[in-house]
């Protein structure tokens, strides 16, 4: 488990509860779409979640603001992550490539996967938890060396960062009650 714990960093109060509460209001009112998997197909056996991509080129200035705000915060924390872990020696982050709001309803899940791939180049991944008033939906990482799991307990404002590569398969267990909201981001 030491390998996972060494490179999966948890920032428990990365965002204040006031900020998280404001983001939650935005997240609760978005027009989500069904999320696709890596090959751009809908496969709810693998991934069943609603997704909304925040972009800096949006008609809504509110969404542009949150995209820029979250991108900046993620970028700063990811740079701190690089300094603390020294995982990518002399690596300089280029940009946050994507910021998505996710909404997991009852039975929604995402099977084990990694975030980097042939068509989606990513160096670091992060998840910001917005709420914890639901059941199930645990974020869990699998140690590829011995199949042990590292399960993380959601807390509003908690930010988790890890390398996007094949050594860090992770899952979101099925929601059994309530709705789970989070924001995910990736960097190169």
Beta strands, then each sheet from edge to edge (+ up, - down):
strand 1: 9-11
strand 2: 33-34
strand 3: 47-48
strand 4: 50-54
strand 5: 96-104
strand 6: 109-113
strand 7: 124-129
strand 8: 135-136
strand 9: 139-142
strand 10: 149-152
strand 11: 159-163
strand 12: 170-172
strand 13: 175-177
strand 14: 180-187
sheet 1: 1+ 11- 7+ 14- 5+ 4- 2+
sheet 2: 3+ 6- 12+ 9- 10+
sheet 3: 8+ 13-
end
